[in-house]
Amino acid sequence: MTYPALHLLIDGAFIGAEARAGEPVINPATNRTLAVLPHARAADLEAALQAAARGFAIWRDVTAAERARIIKKAADLIRDRSEAIAQAMTLEQGKPLAESRGEVAYAADVIEWYAEEGRRAYGRIVPSRAPGVRLMVEHEPVGVAVAFTPWNFPALTPARKIGGARAAGCALVLKPAEETPATALELARAFVDAGLPNGVLNVVFGDPAEVSRHLIASPQSQKVSFTGSVPVGRQLMELSARHMKRTTMELGGHAPVVVFDDVDVEGVAAACVAAKFRNAGQVCIAPTRFYVQEAAYQQFVARFTEGARSLVVGDGASPGVQMGPLANARRVDAMERMIADARARGIEIGAGGARRGNEGFFFEPTVLVGVGDDALAMREEPFGPLAPIASFKDMDDVVRRANGLPYGLAAYAFTTSNRRALDIGRALKAGMVGVNSFAVSHPETPFGGVKESGHGQEGGVEGLHAYLDVKLLSHG
C-alpha cells in the first residue's frame, strides 16, 4: 500500500514543507514513520483565513443547485478513489481495511446527502398581524467556519463538517488530526477536482493549541465546530465565548448498554462484541458500560468473553484481521492505567488485559467482570478495547446508574418488551439512544450529545442549520 504525500491546502493550492516545521506521521501497526507532515506557520493560517473570506464571497452567491452539483461530484470522486483513500486511512490510523472502506463509503454518502439537502434550506412566510406587511424568514450562511476533527474517524468526521458547510454556502478552514492527515487531504482533493472555487475549503495542520487560538480569535471566522475530548472542548468553548463565535461541540461519551433478561442473550452478546471492539473501541459512541439484568448476567458474560477472546488482532492491512492497533501510545497508556485500577480493586479480568507484541500499539480485547460503579473504567471513557460488565436488578436501579455520569452522547438498550423499550428509551439521558440496535449514526439523522458530551448536531437537517443564520425580513 502506498501512502500519499502530505500538504497544506490554502486558496486552492497544495503546499509542501518548503522550510516549514513538521512532524512524523506514524503507522500504529509498526511504529514506523510514513511521512512528514508540514505545519502551517502563522502566515499560512492567516492566508487560509483570508482565502476563506474571499471564497465565501463567491460561494454564498452560487445557486443551491450549482453548489449541489459540485458537492455531488466530489462525493462521486471520493467513491472512485475509495480504495486508495481507505488504504491511506488504515496505514495512518490502524483500523482494519474493511472498516476503512466502509468509512470512506459512508463519508461519501454524508457528502452526497448534504448536496441534496442544501437545495432544501427553506425559509417560511409568517402571516402578519398588520395589513400590507409581509414577514419572511430566511436562512443565510454563517460565513467562514473553522473546524477541528480527531484521528479516530479521519474520513467521516471531516465529511460531516465539510459537507454541512459546503451545502449551507459557507467557507471552511479545516484542521484535521495531525496523526491522520492523508485521509482528510484526499477528501479535500476531491472537492478541488470537482471544481470548488479557490478558498472555499482550506486544510491546515500544526500545533493544535496555536492553530485553534489563531483561527478562533480571527475576526474572519464566525463559526467553530469541534469533535474531540471534553477537556479540549471546554478550552475551545471558552476561547469561542471570548469572541462570541457560534459553536458546535461533539465531545466524549461513555455509552451505557442496558441488557434486560428477556432478550436472546447469545445474539445480543455477539452484537455487543462487534460494536464494542469496532475500531479497537476508539469510537465516541461505542458501547462502553454494560449493565446486564441479573438473570441473564452469567450467560452474557460467558458469551461476551468468548467473543472477545476469539477476535483476530493484527495489522489492519492484513487479511482476516478483525481489530487493529490502537492509534497511538497514549491510548495504550490509558488502557494500562484502567487495568491497574481494576487489579487494585480485585476485579476479575475475563479476557485480555495486556499489550500484545513488541511492535506497534496493539492491546488485547479486554473484558472486566463484576465491575463496581466506582471503578475507573466505569467513570472515565475507555476509548479503547476495554469492556466493563456489571449486573443490575430492575429499571429504577439501571436508569439511575446509566444516567449517573456527566456524559450523554449515546446510550443503548436491548429488550423484547415494547413497553419497556419505550420506557428505557425515554429514561436514558443521551443525544442518541439505540433500542435493540447500535445503528444511531446515519447521514439523514442528527448526531450530537447532551450534558458534557456537547451541544449542537451534525448530520440531518440540524447539521445543515448549524451553518445557517436565521433572518427575519419585514416588508411594509
C-alpha positions in Angstrom: 0.0 0.0 0.0 1.2 3.5 -0.9 0.9 6.4 1.5 0.3 9.8 -0.3 2.5 12.9 0.0 1.3 15.4 2.7 0.5 19.1 2.1 -1.4 22.1 3.4 -4.3 23.3 1.2 -4.6 27.1 1.0 -6.6 29.0 -1.6 -6.8 26.1 -3.9 -3.1 25.2 -3.8 -1.5 22.2 -2.2 1.6 23.4 -0.4 4.5 21.2 0.7 7.1 21.5 3.5 9.2 24.3 1.9 11.2 25.0 5.1 8.2 24.7 7.3 8.4 22.8 10.6 6.8 19.4 10.6 6.1 16.1 12.5 6.3 12.5 11.6 3.1 10.5 10.8 3.4 7.1 12.4 1.9 3.8 11.3 0.4 2.5 14.6 0.8 -1.1 13.5 4.6 -0.8 13.0 5.6 2.4 14.9 7.4 3.4 11.7 7.2 6.8 10.0 5.0 7.1 7.0 5.8 10.7 6.0 6.5 14.1 7.5 3.5 16.4 7.8 4.2 20.1 7.3 3.0 22.6 9.9 1.3 25.8 9.0 3.1 29.0 10.0 1.1 31.9 11.4 1.3 33.5 8.0 -0.2 30.3 6.5 -3.1 30.4 8.9 -3.8 34.0 8.1 -3.6 33.2 4.4 -6.1 30.4 4.8 -8.5 32.7 6.7 -8.2 35.4 4.1 -8.7 32.9 1.3 -11.8 31.6 3.1 -13.2 35.1 3.3 -12.7 35.6 -0.4 -14.0 32.1 -1.2 -17.1 32.8 0.9 -17.9 36.0 -1.1 -18.0 33.7 -4.2 -19.6 30.6 -2.8 -22.5 32.2 -0.9 -23.8 33.6 -4.3 -23.5 30.3 -6.1 -27.0 28.8 -6.6 -28.0 25.9 -4.4 -28.4 23.8 -7.5 -24.9 24.5 -8.7 -23.5 24.0 -5.2 -25.2 20.6 -5.1 -23.7 19.7 -8.5 -20.1 20.4 -7.3 -20.6 18.7 -3.9 -22.2 15.6 -5.6 -19.3 15.4 -8.0 -16.9 15.5 -5.0 -18.8 12.6 -3.5 -18.5 10.6 -6.7 -14.8 11.3 -6.9 -14.4 10.0 -3.3 -16.2 6.8 -4.3 -13.9 6.4 -7.4 -10.8 6.8 -5.2 -12.2 4.9 -2.2 -9.6 2.1 -2.3 -6.6 4.4 -2.2 -8.2 6.6 0.5 -9.1 3.5 2.6 -5.5 2.2 2.3 -4.1 5.5 3.5 -6.5 5.5 6.4 -5.5 2.1 7.5 -1.8 3.0 7.3 -2.2 6.1 9.4 -5.0 5.1 11.8 -4.7 1.4 12.1 -8.2 0.1 11.7 -8.8 -3.0 9.5 -9.1 -2.2 5.8 -12.7 -3.4 5.7 -13.6 -0.8 8.3 -11.7 1.9 6.4 -13.5 1.0 3.1 -16.8 1.2 4.9 -16.0 4.6 6.5 -15.0 6.1 3.1 -18.2 4.9 1.6 -20.2 6.4 4.5 -18.3 9.7 4.2 -19.3 9.9 0.5 -22.9 9.2 1.4 -22.8 12.0 4.0 -21.4 14.5 1.5 -23.9 13.5 -1.2 -26.8 13.8 1.3 -25.7 17.4 2.2 -25.5 18.1 -1.6 -29.2 17.2 -1.8 -30.3 18.8 1.5 -28.6 22.1 0.7 -31.3 22.6 -2.0 -33.9 22.5 0.7 -32.7 25.2 3.1 -36.2 26.6 3.1 -37.4 29.7 4.8 -41.1 30.5 5.5 -43.8 33.2 5.2 -45.3 34.2 8.6 -48.9 35.6 8.5 -48.7 39.3 9.5 -50.8 41.0 12.2 -50.9 44.2 10.1 -52.3 44.6 6.6 -49.7 45.3 3.9 -46.8 43.8 5.9 -45.0 40.7 4.6 -43.0 38.7 7.1 -40.3 36.4 5.6 -37.9 34.1 7.5 -34.8 33.3 5.5 -31.6 31.3 6.2 -28.2 32.7 5.3 -24.8 31.1 5.5 -22.9 32.0 8.7 -19.7 32.9 6.8 -16.3 31.5 7.4 -16.3 28.4 9.7 -13.3 26.8 11.3 -13.4 23.1 12.2 -11.3 20.6 14.2 -11.5 16.9 13.7 -10.0 13.9 15.6 -8.0 10.9 14.4 -10.5 8.0 15.1 -12.7 8.6 12.1 -10.5 10.6 9.7 -12.9 10.5 6.8 -16.4 10.6 8.4 -15.9 13.4 10.8 -14.3 15.8 8.3 -17.0 14.8 5.8 -19.8 15.9 8.2 -18.2 19.4 8.6 -17.1 19.8 5.0 -20.5 18.7 3.7 -22.6 20.8 6.1 -20.5 24.0 5.5 -20.4 23.5 1.7 -24.1 22.9 1.4 -25.0 25.9 3.5 -22.8 28.2 1.4 -20.0 28.7 4.0 -16.3 28.6 3.5 -14.2 26.4 5.8 -10.8 26.2 7.3 -10.3 22.6 8.5 -7.7 21.4 10.9 -7.8 17.6 10.9 -5.8 15.5 13.4 -2.0 15.6 12.7 -1.9 11.8 13.3 -4.2 11.0 10.4 -3.8 13.8 7.8 -3.8 12.0 4.5 -7.4 10.9 4.6 -8.8 14.4 5.1 -6.5 15.8 2.5 -7.7 13.2 -0.1 -11.3 14.3 0.7 -10.3 17.9 0.1 -8.6 17.0 -3.1 -11.8 15.5 -4.4 -13.6 18.9 -3.8 -10.8 20.8 -5.6 -11.0 18.4 -8.5 -14.8 18.7 -8.5 -14.5 22.4 -9.2 -14.9 24.0 -5.8 -13.8 27.7 -6.1 -10.4 28.5 -4.5 -10.5 29.3 -0.8 -13.9 27.8 -0.1 -12.1 24.8 1.6 -8.7 25.1 3.2 -6.8 22.4 5.2 -4.1 23.3 7.7 -2.0 21.4 10.3 0.2 22.4 13.2 0.4 22.7 17.0 -3.3 22.2 18.0 -3.3 24.9 20.6 -1.6 27.5 18.4 -3.8 26.7 15.4 -7.0 26.8 17.4 -6.1 30.1 19.1 -5.3 31.8 15.7 -8.3 30.5 13.8 -10.9 31.1 16.6 -9.6 34.6 17.6 -9.6 35.8 14.0 -12.3 38.3 13.0 -12.6 36.4 9.7 -14.2 33.3 11.4 -17.8 33.2 12.5 -18.4 29.6 13.4 -16.4 26.9 15.3 -17.1 23.2 15.0 -15.1 20.7 17.1 -15.1 17.0 17.6 -12.9 15.6 20.4 -12.5 15.3 24.1 -14.4 17.1 26.8 -11.3 18.9 28.3 -10.3 20.3 24.9 -13.9 21.1 24.1 -14.1 23.2 27.2 -11.0 25.2 26.2 -12.3 25.9 22.8 -15.7 26.9 24.2 -14.0 29.4 26.5 -12.0 30.8 23.6 -15.0 30.9 21.3 -17.1 32.7 24.0 -14.5 35.5 24.3 -15.1 36.2 20.6 -18.8 35.4 20.5 -18.4 32.7 18.0 -21.2 30.1 17.3 -20.1 26.6 18.3 -21.0 23.0 17.6 -19.3 20.7 20.1 -19.4 16.9 19.7 -17.4 15.7 22.7 -16.7 12.5 24.6 -19.1 9.8 25.7 -19.3 6.8 27.9 -22.3 5.0 26.4 -24.2 2.6 28.7 -25.7 -0.6 27.3 -28.7 -2.0 29.2 -29.5 -5.6 28.6 -32.7 -6.9 30.0 -33.2 -10.6 30.8 -36.0 -11.1 28.2 -33.6 -11.0 25.2 -31.8 -13.6 23.1 -28.7 -13.3 25.3 -26.4 -15.1 22.9 -27.4 -12.9 20.0 -27.2 -9.7 21.9 -23.8 -10.5 23.4 -22.4 -11.3 20.0 -23.8 -7.9 18.7 -22.2 -6.2 21.7 -18.8 -7.7 21.0 -18.9 -6.5 17.3 -20.0 -3.0 18.3 -17.6 -2.6 21.3 -14.4 -3.6 19.5 -15.0 -1.8 16.2 -12.1 0.5 15.6 -10.5 -1.1 18.7 -13.1 0.7 20.8 -11.9 4.1 19.7 -15.4 5.3 18.9 -17.2 8.2 20.7 -20.5 6.3 20.5 -19.0 2.9 21.3 -20.9 0.8 23.9 -18.7 1.1 26.9 -20.6 0.3 30.2 -22.5 -2.9 30.0 -25.4 -3.4 32.6 -27.0 -6.8 32.3 -30.0 -7.9 34.3 -29.2 -10.5 37.0 -31.0 -13.5 35.4 -29.1 -13.0 32.1 -25.8 -11.9 33.6 -23.7 -15.1 33.7 -24.7 -16.2 30.2 -24.0 -12.8 28.8 -20.6 -12.6 30.4 -19.6 -16.1 29.1 -20.7 -15.3 25.6 -19.2 -11.8 25.5 -15.9 -13.0 26.9 -15.7 -15.9 24.4 -16.3 -13.4 21.6 -13.6 -11.1 22.8 -11.1 -13.8 23.0 -11.8 -15.0 19.5 -11.2 -11.7 17.8 -8.3 -11.7 15.3 -6.0 -8.8 16.2 -3.2 -7.6 13.9 -2.1 -5.1 11.3 -5.3 -3.7 9.7 -3.7 -4.1 6.3 -3.6 -7.9 6.7 -6.4 -10.2 5.5 -8.8 -11.5 8.1 -7.9 -9.1 10.9 -10.9 -8.0 12.9 -9.2 -5.5 15.2 -6.2 -3.4 14.5 -3.8 -1.5 16.9 -4.7 1.5 19.0 -3.9 4.7 17.2 -1.2 5.9 19.4 0.8 5.2 22.5 -1.4 7.5 24.6 -4.3 5.0 24.3 -2.1 2.1 25.3 -1.1 4.0 28.5 -4.8 4.8 29.2 -5.7 1.1 28.9 -2.9 0.1 31.2 -4.0 2.7 33.8 -7.5 1.3 33.8 -6.3 -2.3 34.1 -4.1 -1.3 37.0 -7.1 0.2 38.7 -9.2 -2.9 38.1 -6.5 -5.2 39.5 -6.1 -3.0 42.6 -9.9 -3.3 43.2 -9.8 -7.1 42.8 -11.9 -7.0 39.6 -11.9 -10.2 37.5 -10.2 -9.8 34.1 -12.2 -12.2 32.0 -10.2 -11.7 28.8 -7.2 -9.7 27.7 -5.7 -7.1 29.9 -2.3 -6.6 28.3 -0.3 -5.2 25.4 0.2 -7.6 22.5 3.6 -8.0 20.7 6.6 -5.7 20.9 5.9 -3.6 17.7 3.1 -1.1 17.2 0.3 -0.2 19.7 -1.6 -3.4 20.0 -3.7 -4.2 23.0 -5.8 -7.3 23.7 -9.6 -7.1 23.6 -10.3 -6.9 27.4 -13.3 -7.7 29.5 -13.7 -6.7 33.1 -16.3 -8.8 35.1 -18.3 -7.7 38.1 -17.2 -4.1 37.9 -18.4 -1.7 40.6 -19.6 1.8 39.6 -16.6 3.3 41.3 -14.0 1.6 39.1 -12.0 3.9 36.8 -13.3 2.1 33.7 -16.9 2.9 34.7 -16.2 6.6 35.4 -13.8 7.6 32.6 -14.3 6.8 28.9 -12.0 4.0 28.0 -11.8 4.9 24.3 -10.1 1.6 23.7 -10.8 -2.2 23.6 -11.9 -2.5 27.2 -15.4 -3.6 28.3 -16.6 -3.4 31.9 -19.7 -5.5 32.7 -21.9 -5.2 35.7 -25.3 -6.6 36.8 -28.5 -4.8 37.7 -31.8 -5.6 39.4 -34.5 -3.5 37.9 -35.4 -0.5 35.8 -35.0 2.1 38.5 -31.6 0.7 39.5 -30.2 0.7 36.0 -31.6 4.0 34.9 -30.0 5.7 38.0 -26.6 4.1 37.2 -26.7 4.6 33.5 -27.5 8.3 33.8 -25.1 8.8 36.7 -22.2 10.2 34.7 -21.9 13.7 33.2 -21.8 12.3 29.7 -24.7 12.0 27.3 -23.7 11.2 23.8 -25.1 7.7 23.1 -26.9 5.0 25.0 -28.3 1.6 24.1 -30.8 -0.9 25.4 -32.0 -4.3 24.5 -35.4 -5.8 25.4 -38.3 -7.7 23.7 -40.9 -5.7 25.6 -42.5 -2.9 23.6 -43.5 -1.1 26.9 -40.0 -1.5 28.4 -38.4 -0.3 25.1 -40.4 2.9 25.2 -39.7 3.5 28.9 -36.0 2.9 28.7 -35.6 4.9 25.5 -37.2 7.9 27.2 -35.3 7.4 30.5 -31.8 7.3 29.1 -30.3 10.8 29.0 -28.4 10.9 25.8 -28.5 12.7 22.4 -28.8 9.4 20.6 -30.5 6.2 22.0 -30.4 2.9 20.2 -33.1 0.4 21.3 -32.3 -3.1 20.0 -29.8 -1.5 17.7 -26.4 0.0 17.7 -27.1 2.0 14.5 -27.5 5.6 15.7 -25.4 7.3 13.1 -26.9 8.0 9.6 -26.5 10.8 7.1 -30.1 11.8 7.5 -30.2 12.0 11.3 -28.8 14.4 13.9 -25.6 13.3 15.6 -24.8 15.0 18.9 -25.0 14.8 22.6 -26.2 16.4 25.8 -24.7 17.3 29.2 -20.9 17.3 29.0 -21.0 15.4 25.7 -21.5 18.7 23.9 -24.2 20.7 22.1 -25.4 21.1 18.6 -25.7 18.4 15.9 -24.0 17.2 12.8 -25.9 15.1 10.2 -29.5 15.6 9.3 -31.1 18.9 8.7 -29.8 20.0 12.0 -26.2 19.7 10.7 -27.1 22.0 7.8 -28.8 24.6 10.0 -25.6 24.6 12.2 -24.0 26.7 9.4 -27.0 29.0 8.8 -28.2 32.2 10.4 -31.8 33.0 10.7 -33.0 36.3 9.3 -36.4 38.0 9.5 -37.3 40.3 6.6 -40.3 42.5 7.4 -41.6 44.3 4.3 -44.1 47.1 4.7 
